[in-house]
Amino acid sequence: MTEAPETIIPQRYPFSDPVRLDLDPRYARLRREQPLTRVRMPFGEPAWLATRHADVRTVLGDPRFSRAASVGRDEPRNTPRRMQAGILEMDPPEHTRLRRLVAKAFTARRVEQLRPRTRQVADELVDGMLAAGPPADLVEHLATPLPIRVICDLLGVPVTDQDRFHTWSEAIVSTTSLTGEQAQQYVDNLLAYMGELIARRHEEPTDDLLGAMVRARDADDRLDAEEVVRLAAGLLAAGHETTVSQIPNFVYVLLTRPEEWARLRADPQLVPNAVEELMRFVPLGASSAFARYALEDVELGGVLVRAGEPVVVSIPSANRDETVFVEPDRLDLTRQSNPHLGFGHGVHHCVGAQLARMELQVVLETLIDRTPGLRLAVPESALTWKSGLLVRGPVALPVAW
């Protein structure tokens, strides 16, 4: 085992600013030589960083590592102020109680029922993009509105309010793009907005997810009012922010590898497999977040993590682990063994994973069908990438066909 953590000088983390969708080469070295290393994020106490697939799975899935223990601690983070994370800072059984309420809305069967409507929305949005003519921004015309419309339909949120809550949702993924005051104001606005919608459900019951949450609370008080509001706001924000970024990320990766785009065009049946491989290959996270705290001494990656110490994980690094994936730095749309961690792992595994999968599949299938000649309309070097956020993605993706 390594020496005691107080004798180790933590490395600054993130190691570097994100560049496009490139993964810092230091992760590969750490996986080989120092899979658990001490790091210091811009704010909060020092932490261990896990980089190997097995260790990341352990931290995310082993009950000896706790999210609830972060409450009241100076949690390692990218933002000056520690924002309340709602269900993301709970452990079972409290976490289970809340997650069970919404999990039924995101089952594979329920998501499949949404697929025809999602395809209809995608076709309508592509119609608009084609009418606008090339070059057209894929982010504006397709990547942003589609996930918003789908989550609005599911929750029962007026899509006419999308500009407002999409703006406020940035607080969920912001590191430095917003000031602390702005981020808190956006969160407050989002919570107030969801509170108003939920209050209406008490007066006028509905069959959407918000209505179901209100009925569950009214039936036996399993939820208090604040829990309902925070859970609904989190679902609205998380239900579209990551997919809004992943759609242009996936398309960018495919269009900058024309042979892979051609492969998908020739065999659209590969799309579901391609989505899983792109989830593995694309490093969506610009940094780590949501530290887990050891509840007891745990040996991990040849290191003794002491009780009370925080551990952060790099999912992008885990998804490039050479001991798990053959040629991990190569995009292989036909990859068969693919235990990626793109949707997380353990009790906090993304509740909307099936929904995101379906949306990403529909987008690729629609683009293959409607715009088989799709290509970037500008050089790669001309693209501008998001900054100051927990997620990566192009600000705009001009395309032609």
N, C-alpha and C positions, 0 to 999 in steps of 0.2 A: 504493500500500500504506500501511497505518497505521504509526504510530510504533512504536519498539521497546517490547516489553512491560514493561520495567522502568520506563518513564516513565508507564505507565497505572495508575491506582488501580483495583484490581479491585472489582466490585460484590459485595455479599453475596449468596450463592446457597445454597438456593432464595430467590427474591425475596420470597416470602411463604409463610405456612402454607397448605396446601391447604384450600379451601372446597368441600365437596361434590365435584362433578365439574367445577367451573369452572376455566378456564385463565386464568392471570394475563395481563391485557392487555398487559403489557410484552413478551411474546413477539412479538406482532404488530408492535409498534414496532421491536423489534430486527430482525425479518425485513426490514423496510423500510429501516432506517437503519444498522444495525450488526450484520449477520448473524453475525459472529464477535466476541465480546466477552470481556473478561477478567473472571473471577469468582473468588471465594474461597468455597469450601464450609466448613462448620463445622470440618473438620479437614483437614490435609494442605496441600500446596503449591498456589499459585494455578494456574488452568487457563484455557484458552480454552473458551468455550461456543458450540457450533454450533446454530443455530436453523432454518436453511433446509433444505428437503428434500434438495436436491442435495448440500449440504455434509455433512449427516448421513449420507447414503448413502456419500459418499467416506470419511468417518472410519471407518464400520463395515465397509466393503468393500475399501478400498485397503490392500494389504500394507505400504505405507509407514507405516501406523499400527499399533502393536503393543500387544497386551495383555500379552504376556510381559515387555515392558520395564517394566511396573509393579512387578514383583517386586523388592523391595529399595529401592523408592522410597517417599517420603512421599505416597502416592497421595491425590488429592482424594477426600473421602468424607464421609459423614454420621455416622460412628461414631468414637468415640475410638480404638478398637483396630482395626487392619487385620486382617480375617478372611481366611484362605486361601480362595480361590475355585475351587480345583481346575481343572477343564477350562476355566473361564471366564478363567483367567489364562495360557492357553497359546496359542501360535501354531502354524501348520503347520510341520513335519510332525508334531510331538508331538500337537497338537490333532486332526489328521486320524486318527492312529492310534487314539485313544480314541473319537472320534465314530463312526468306521466300525463299531466294535463294536456300538453300540446303534442305529445309524440304521435297520437292517433291521426293527427292532421297530416303527418309527414311519412306515413307508411308507404311502402312500395305500391300497394294497391290504390291508395288515395292519389298518389302522385301520377300513376298511370291514367287515372280518370281525368287528370288535368292536361295530359299530353295533347289531345286534339285542340283544346282551346289555346294552348301555348303555341302550337303550330299555326293556328289561325292568326294569332297576334304577330308571330314572326313574319308570316306572309304579308300582313298589312304593313308592317314596318319596312320590309324590303321593298314593297311597292312604293312607299314614300321615298326610299333611298334611290331607287331606279328613276323615279320621276324627277328627283333633284338633279340627277345626271352626274357623271364623273367630273372631277373627283368629289367624292362624298365621304363624310366622316362617319365611319362605322360606330364610333363611340356615341355620337349624337343620335344617329338614326336607328341603331339597333341595340348596342350593348347596354346603354343606360335605360331606355324605356322598357325593354322586355322584362327584365327581372322585377322592375317596379310594378308593372301591370300585374304580373303573376302573383306577387306577394300581396298586392292590394286586393285582388280577387279572393285570395285565400283567407286573409284576415277580415275583409270587409271594410277596407279603408278607401275613401274616395280618391280615385286616381287623379282627379282634378287638383288635388293638393300635393302632387308628387314633387313639384319644384321646392315647396317648403320643407317637406320632411327629408328630401334627398340632401338639401343643404344642411339641415340640422344633423343628419346622420354622419356627417364628416367628423363630428366630435368623437364618434366611436372608434375611428381608425386614425385619428390625428395624433401625431407626435409633436411636430413643431409647426405644422401648417396653420394652426390657430393658437392664439394666446390662451393662457389659462382661463382668463375671464371670458373670452369668446367661446371656448369649449364648454365651460359651465353654462353659459347662456343658451347655447344650442341644445345641451342636454335638458335644461329646464324647459325650453320651448317644446321639445319633443315629448317630454313627460306631460306637460300641460295639455298638449294636443291629444295625446292618447287618453288622458284623463277625461277630456270632453267627450270623445267618442264612446268610451266605456260608460260614462254617465248616461248617455242616450240609450245604451242597450238596456239599462234598468227600466227605462220608460217604454222603450219600443224594442222588445226582444227580436233577435235575428238568428238565422241559421249558420252564420259564418263563424270563424274561429273566435272572434271577439265575443260574440254572443254566447258561444259555448263556455268560454272562460267565465263570463259573468254568471251563467247558470250554475256552473260548478261551485262558484263562491256562494251564491245565494242558497244552494241546496244544503250544504253542511258546513259552511264557513271554513273550508280547507284553505282558503286564500284570504289574506286581508287585502284591503283596497289598494294599498301601495304596491304589494306584490303583483297584483294583476296589471297595474299600470306599467311597472318596470319590466315585467315579462313581455307584455305586448309591445312596448317601445323597443326592447332588445330584439324581438323577432322581426319587427319592421325594418330596423336598421341592418341587422346581420343578415336578414333574408334577401337583401339585394346588393349591399356594398361589395362583398367579395366577388359575386358573380358579375357585377358590372365591370370589375377589373379583369376577371379571368376570361371573359369573352374576347376582348381585344388582345389579351396576352396569347390565347390559343391561336387566334387568327394570325397574329404577328409571327409566331413561331412557325406556323405552317407555310405562310407566304414567303418567309425568308429561307425556307427549305422547299423549293418548288417540286422536288421529286416526291416529297411526302404529301403535298397537296394533290399532286397528280395521282398518287396511290389511292388517296381517299376518293377522288373523283371516279377512279376506275372501279373501286369496290366500296360503295357506301355502307355495306354491311360491317365494315371495319370501324364505323363511327363509335359505337360503345367502347370498344377496346381502345380506340384512339383517345377518348376522353380520359380513361384511366391512366394511360401513359402520359398524357399532357398534365394531368394532376400531379403525377410523380415528378415530371421533368421541369415544370415551371416553378421557380422559387417565388411563390406569391408573397411570402412574408419578407419585408425589408429588414426586420429585426425580430427578436424574441419578445414575448410578453407573457403575462399570467404565470408568474413563478409558482412552483409547488414547494412547500416546506416539509422537510423530513420530520415525521412525528416520533421517530426513534433513530438510532444509529443504523445506517444502511450501507453496505458495501456496494459500490456502483462503479463500473469501469475501472476497477483496481484502486479505487479511492474510498476512504471511509467518510461518508457524508454524515455529519453529526446531527443529532436531533436539534431542530430549530433552525437549521441552515436552509436557505432557499436554493432551488435548482431551476434554471431556465433551460429550454430545449431548442434545438434548431431542427425543425421539421425538414427544411430544404436539404440540410446536410444528411439527415437520416435517409432521405429519399435518394441520395447518391451513394449510399454505403456499398462499397465494393464487395463486401462479404454477403450481401443479400441480393444485389442486382447485377446481372451480367452486363458488362460495358455500361455502367450507370450514366456516363456522360453522353451517351448516344441516344437520340430519340428513336425509339423502335415501336412503331404503331402496331406491330404484331406480337409484342411482348406478351408471353403467357403467364409467367409467374411475376406477379406485381403487387406485393403486399405494401403498397405505399401508405403513407400517413398523411396524405393531403387533406383529409377531413378530420385529422386528429385521431385520438384513440382513448379508450376507457370511458368513464362516465360522462366526460365532457366531449365525446365524439359529436361532431356537428349534427344536430337534430335535423337540419335541413339538407343533409347530404344527398338523399334520394331526389329531392326537388332540384338541387343544383345540377346533379348529373343529368336529369331529364332536360333541363333548360339548355345546358351546354350541348347535349346531343341534338336537340331540336335546332339550335342555331347552326351547327355544322351541317346537318342534313339539309336545312333550308338554303344555306349558301351554296352548297354543292349543286343542289337542284336548280336554283334560280340564277346563280352567278358563277358558273363553272370556270369562267375566265378571270376570276377575281385575282387582283394583284395590287401591290402597294403603288400608290400614285405619286409617292415622293421617295427620295433615297432614305435608307435607314437612318443615316446621319442627321436627317432633317426632323426626325421625330422628337417630340418633347415628352419627357417622362415625369410622372407624378413625384413629388418630393414632400417630405415632412409628414408622411403617412406610414402606418404599419404595413400597408399593402403596396405592391408595385403595379405599374400599368402605364400605358401611354395616355397622355392627356387627350390626344386625338389620334385617330388612325385613318388618314386619307387613303381611299381605295378607288380603283377603277375596275372595269370588267370588259 
